[in-house]
Amino acid sequence: MKRYTIKILIMVPMLLAVLSSCDDYLQLEPQDNLIQQEFWQNKEQVASAVAGCYASMNQSGFTDRILKWGELRAEMLVSLRAGGNEQNMMRNFIIPTNGLVNWADFYETINYCNLVLEFADAAKEKDLSFTNQELANYKAEVLTIRALVYFILVKNFKEVPLVLTATSNSQVDFYPAKSTEDEVIAQIISDLKIAVQDLNLGYSQSAAYDKGRMTKGAALAILADVYLWNGQYNECIVATQDIIDSGRYSLVEGSDWFNEIFFEGNSVEGIFELQFSDLNRTYQSSFYVGSPIYAPFPEIRQVYAGYPDDVRTNFATFDLEQNTVFKFAGVDETGVYRGQQEFFNTFIFYRYAEVLLMQAEAYLLSTENKNLDRAANLIEMVHQRSTGAPLEVPIDEVSLLNALLLERQKEFAFEAKRWYDLLRFARRNNFQDQYLITDLADIKSSADDYELILSFYSDKESYFLPIFQNEVDLNPNLEQNPYYEN
């Protein structure tokens, strides 16, 4: 197995000691004046600060929550030995004291990004070798990271404090109120539009360096995802087409689907993959075959039924015999597994298959640019790559949307996307398809607790997480999300 590292992603101990934030984001105090007076002197220090932004994301507190927030409330994983907080989240029974809803790690990353945006210009003034292009690219990288983090927060909490100033001086509002979903989305889109103009197309140092840093393709993928979430389908079509037209990404061959994308990582399909200088502790703790916390849900085989040659099934996405998530724990189709100290996985945020399926969804739902044939062809590309068989589905909007949701379920199983897919589909047209979520009660309950589980999934406000109670207690301006007030 290859082990990839990127120097820029290595955590810089001095930097993080200086920039470290407190345990609770809203319990803020101004950072030491060393930030202004001693650190921001040259482009190397700015590069280190940008490295700190990436490094803050590859902490288990960050990636653990991304996995759990994106999967546990959906149906694809079941508990083998999950803790009480996780088991409650798997039933959508979540209270504000549940530590899984603590967003401190995400605001820590946001603060690192804000520090770069606030102080990088001063470093350029002191370093004559620091070019405008280098400065613009560094700032575009952290704008994109910040946009990604805010998008994750919006999908989970709906309304969150929108903090755009570094907590480095006493002028910062230590008690910010929540901004609306529309306000946060507008800021994300604005930041990404700026970033796309200044980001590099890619990096030639290595595949890991190229996939592990924010590029134009990464910013466009996030932007397309935001547009899709926000119902801006024409804009999503444009953003995804820009990625396609760049010619930098392609689908891997079906026979290489598991090995290149998940075992080796940083494939031609990858757009943004978080790199780790050590082990990927999230996948190790969740899926190591010796003591997994989660297993595929019992009906996993039926999800892939009808296509016996689908390369995404046994010893690819899952292992039926061991009842494990093979996608992140396995080595090859013979059933060999990673050792406990061999989880050098990347954490994939976006890959080219998703770009194609996002564009297909946008073509199906756009009013001005609806194109059912184009949508069908895009779904077919992903489907046929893995199955070797044509997608046999009627060319009408409802049938194609159902086929697309199923294709996403198969292609991105356990990749922290399933809950958001169900919620995105369900909430359209004032929750016209709420059954996509309420039907989860059929899978997650027994005859004895069906009504109870159904009640947890029936209130639309419960689809967004509560704000961690400690944050509410510390900040008098922070209102709890409505479902959890009592």
Solvent accessible surface area in square Angstrom, and as a share of the most:
residue,aa,sasa,rsa
1,M,97,0.44
2,K,121,0.51
3,R,125,0.46
4,Y,66,0.25
5,T,74,0.43
6,I,5,0.03
7,K,175,0.74
8,I,21,0.11
9,L,3,0.02
10,I,82,0.42
11,M,68,0.30
12,V,40,0.23
13,P,107,0.67
14,M,115,0.51
15,L,0,0.00
16,L,20,0.10
17,A,75,0.58
18,V,32,0.18
19,L,1,0.00
20,S,57,0.37
21,S,27,0.18
22,C,55,0.33
23,D,125,0.65
24,D,16,0.08
25,Y,4,0.02
26,L,2,0.01
27,Q,96,0.43
28,L,12,0.06
29,E,122,0.55
30,P,55,0.35
31,Q,30,0.13
32,D,86,0.45
33,N,88,0.45
34,L,69,0.34
35,I,0,0.00
36,Q,56,0.25
37,Q,124,0.55
38,E,107,0.48
39,F,9,0.04
40,W,1,0.00
41,Q,61,0.27
42,N,44,0.23
43,K,47,0.20
44,E,106,0.48
45,Q,40,0.18
46,V,0,0.00
47,A,23,0.18
48,S,31,0.20
49,A,0,0.00
50,V,0,0.00
51,A,4,0.03
52,G,0,0.00
53,C,0,0.00
54,Y,0,0.00
55,A,1,0.01
56,S,3,0.02
57,M,0,0.00
58,N,21,0.11
59,Q,67,0.30
60,S,50,0.32
61,G,22,0.21
62,F,0,0.00
63,T,1,0.00
64,D,33,0.17
65,R,39,0.14
66,I,11,0.06
67,L,2,0.01
68,K,27,0.11
69,W,0,0.00
70,G,0,0.00
71,E,0,0.00
72,L,1,0.00
73,R,0,0.00
74,A,0,0.00
75,E,11,0.05
76,M,1,0.00
77,L,4,0.02
78,V,49,0.28
79,S,41,0.26
80,L,85,0.43
81,R,132,0.48
82,A,8,0.06
83,G,38,0.37
84,G,51,0.49
85,N,63,0.32
86,E,25,0.11
87,Q,87,0.39
88,N,42,0.22
89,M,0,0.00
90,M,16,0.07
91,R,78,0.29
92,N,5,0.02
93,F,78,0.33
94,I,8,0.04
95,I,83,0.42
96,P,22,0.14
97,T,90,0.52
98,N,6,0.03
99,G,26,0.25
100,L,15,0.08
101,V,0,0.00
102,N,30,0.15
103,W,0,0.00
104,A,16,0.12
105,D,41,0.21
106,F,0,0.00
107,Y,0,0.00
108,E,38,0.17
109,T,0,0.00
110,I,0,0.00
111,N,2,0.01
112,Y,7,0.02
113,C,0,0.00
114,N,2,0.01
115,L,0,0.00
116,V,0,0.00
117,L,36,0.18
118,E,66,0.30
119,F,22,0.09
120,A,0,0.00
121,D,59,0.30
122,A,37,0.29
123,A,0,0.00
124,K,52,0.22
125,E,142,0.64
126,K,111,0.47
127,D,20,0.11
128,L,178,0.89
129,S,64,0.42
130,F,4,0.02
131,T,68,0.39
132,N,112,0.57
133,Q,139,0.62
134,E,61,0.27
135,L,16,0.08
136,A,33,0.26
137,N,11,0.06
138,Y,33,0.13
139,K,51,0.22
140,A,2,0.02
141,E,0,0.00
142,V,0,0.00
143,L,19,0.09
144,T,0,0.00
145,I,0,0.00
146,R,11,0.04
147,A,1,0.01
148,L,4,0.02
149,V,0,0.00
150,Y,3,0.01
151,F,1,0.01
152,I,11,0.05
153,L,0,0.00
154,V,0,0.00
155,K,21,0.09
156,N,0,0.00
157,F,1,0.00
158,K,64,0.27
159,E,54,0.24
160,V,0,0.00
161,P,0,0.00
162,L,43,0.21
163,V,14,0.08
164,L,73,0.36
165,T,68,0.39
166,A,0,0.00
167,T,2,0.01
168,S,1,0.01
169,N,41,0.21
170,S,78,0.50
171,Q,157,0.70
172,V,15,0.09
173,D,92,0.48
174,F,47,0.20
175,Y,98,0.37
176,P,16,0.10
177,A,55,0.43
178,K,43,0.18
179,S,21,0.13
180,T,61,0.35
181,E,21,0.09
182,D,105,0.54
183,E,91,0.41
184,V,0,0.00
185,I,2,0.01
186,A,59,0.46
187,Q,43,0.19
188,I,1,0.01
189,I,21,0.11
190,S,50,0.32
191,D,7,0.04
192,L,0,0.00
193,K,109,0.46
194,I,93,0.47
195,A,0,0.00
196,V,21,0.12
197,Q,136,0.60
198,D,60,0.31
199,L,4,0.02
200,N,46,0.24
201,L,96,0.48
202,G,19,0.18
203,Y,30,0.11
204,S,115,0.74
205,Q,119,0.53
206,S,51,0.33
207,A,48,0.37
208,A,2,0.01
209,Y,36,0.14
210,D,20,0.10
211,K,13,0.05
212,G,0,0.00
213,R,12,0.04
214,M,0,0.00
215,T,2,0.01
216,K,51,0.21
217,G,6,0.06
218,A,0,0.00
219,A,0,0.00
220,L,19,0.09
221,A,0,0.00
222,I,0,0.00
223,L,12,0.06
224,A,0,0.00
225,D,15,0.08
226,V,0,0.00
227,Y,10,0.04
228,L,1,0.01
229,W,17,0.06
230,N,60,0.31
231,G,36,0.35
232,Q,51,0.23
233,Y,36,0.14
234,N,44,0.23
235,E,70,0.31
236,C,0,0.00
237,I,16,0.08
238,V,92,0.53
239,A,3,0.03
240,T,0,0.00
241,Q,55,0.24
242,D,65,0.34
243,I,1,0.01
244,I,38,0.19
245,D,101,0.52
246,S,49,0.31
247,G,65,0.62
248,R,96,0.35
249,Y,20,0.08
250,S,53,0.34
251,L,37,0.18
252,V,5,0.03
253,E,124,0.55
254,G,11,0.11
255,S,102,0.66
256,D,46,0.24
257,W,1,0.00
258,F,19,0.08
259,N,64,0.33
260,E,58,0.26
261,I,2,0.01
262,F,8,0.03
263,F,22,0.09
264,E,43,0.19
265,G,7,0.07
266,N,9,0.04
267,S,10,0.07
268,V,79,0.45
269,E,0,0.00
270,G,1,0.01
271,I,1,0.01
272,F,0,0.00
273,E,1,0.00
274,L,0,0.00
275,Q,3,0.01
276,F,20,0.08
277,S,47,0.31
278,D,71,0.37
279,L,11,0.05
280,N,0,0.00
281,R,106,0.39
282,T,1,0.01
283,Y,6,0.02
284,Q,18,0.08
285,S,52,0.33
286,S,4,0.03
287,F,1,0.00
288,Y,45,0.17
289,V,41,0.24
290,G,55,0.53
291,S,46,0.30
292,P,19,0.12
293,I,36,0.18
294,Y,1,0.01
295,A,0,0.00
296,P,5,0.03
297,F,8,0.03
298,P,106,0.67
299,E,78,0.35
300,I,5,0.03
301,R,140,0.51
302,Q,111,0.49
303,V,20,0.12
304,Y,7,0.03
305,A,67,0.52
306,G,67,0.64
307,Y,51,0.19
308,P,129,0.81
309,D,107,0.56
310,D,5,0.03
311,V,53,0.30
312,R,0,0.00
313,T,32,0.19
314,N,63,0.32
315,F,53,0.22
316,A,4,0.03
317,T,0,0.00
318,F,4,0.02
319,D,2,0.01
320,L,60,0.30
321,E,156,0.70
322,Q,99,0.44
323,N,71,0.37
324,T,3,0.01
325,V,1,0.01
326,F,0,0.00
327,K,0,0.00
328,F,7,0.03
329,A,0,0.00
330,G,0,0.00
331,V,29,0.17
332,D,47,0.24
333,E,128,0.58
334,T,101,0.59
335,G,19,0.18
336,V,78,0.45
337,Y,32,0.12
338,R,4,0.01
339,G,28,0.27
340,Q,88,0.39
341,Q,111,0.49
342,E,76,0.34
343,F,1,0.00
344,F,53,0.22
345,N,6,0.03
346,T,15,0.09
347,F,4,0.02
348,I,15,0.08
349,F,15,0.06
350,Y,7,0.03
351,R,2,0.01
352,Y,19,0.07
353,A,0,0.00
354,E,3,0.01
355,V,0,0.00
356,L,2,0.01
357,L,0,0.00
358,M,1,0.00
359,Q,0,0.00
360,A,0,0.00
361,E,0,0.00
362,A,0,0.00
363,Y,32,0.12
364,L,0,0.00
365,L,33,0.16
366,S,1,0.01
367,T,121,0.70
368,E,131,0.59
369,N,70,0.36
370,K,91,0.39
371,N,62,0.32
372,L,47,0.23
373,D,92,0.48
374,R,70,0.26
375,A,0,0.00
376,A,13,0.10
377,N,85,0.44
378,L,0,0.00
379,I,0,0.00
380,E,42,0.19
381,M,81,0.36
382,V,0,0.00
383,H,1,0.00
384,Q,78,0.35
385,R,32,0.12
386,S,2,0.01
387,T,7,0.04
388,G,65,0.62
389,A,29,0.23
390,P,74,0.46
391,L,31,0.16
392,E,146,0.65
393,V,33,0.19
394,P,87,0.55
395,I,87,0.44
396,D,57,0.30
397,E,59,0.27
398,V,104,0.60
399,S,26,0.16
400,L,0,0.00
401,L,27,0.14
402,N,87,0.45
403,A,14,0.11
404,L,0,0.00
405,L,16,0.08
406,L,77,0.38
407,E,2,0.01
408,R,7,0.03
409,Q,17,0.08
410,K,5,0.02
411,E,0,0.00
412,F,3,0.01
413,A,2,0.02
414,F,0,0.00
415,E,10,0.05
416,A,8,0.06
417,K,23,0.10
418,R,22,0.08
419,W,0,0.00
420,Y,14,0.05
421,D,2,0.01
422,L,4,0.02
423,L,0,0.00
424,R,10,0.04
425,F,14,0.06
426,A,0,0.00
427,R,52,0.19
428,R,37,0.13
429,N,114,0.58
430,N,135,0.69
431,F,33,0.14
432,Q,122,0.54
433,D,45,0.23
434,Q,34,0.15
435,Y,111,0.42
436,L,32,0.16
437,I,0,0.00
438,T,28,0.16
439,D,68,0.35
440,L,5,0.02
441,A,0,0.00
442,D,89,0.46
443,I,78,0.40
444,K,43,0.18
445,S,24,0.16
446,S,64,0.41
447,A,104,0.81
448,D,140,0.73
449,D,44,0.23
450,Y,72,0.27
451,E,124,0.56
452,L,89,0.44
453,I,0,0.00
454,L,45,0.22
455,S,57,0.37
456,F,25,0.10
457,Y,0,0.00
458,S,50,0.32
459,D,61,0.32
460,K,82,0.35
461,E,73,0.33
462,S,1,0.00
463,Y,0,0.00
464,F,10,0.04
465,L,1,0.00
466,P,0,0.00
467,I,0,0.00
468,F,33,0.14
469,Q,57,0.25
470,N,57,0.29
471,E,0,0.00
472,V,30,0.17
473,D,100,0.52
474,L,57,0.28
475,N,0,0.00
476,P,113,0.71
477,N,75,0.38
478,L,7,0.03
479,E,123,0.55
480,Q,20,0.09
481,N,8,0.04
482,P,82,0.52
483,Y,82,0.31
484,Y,22,0.08
485,E,108,0.48
486,N,189,0.97
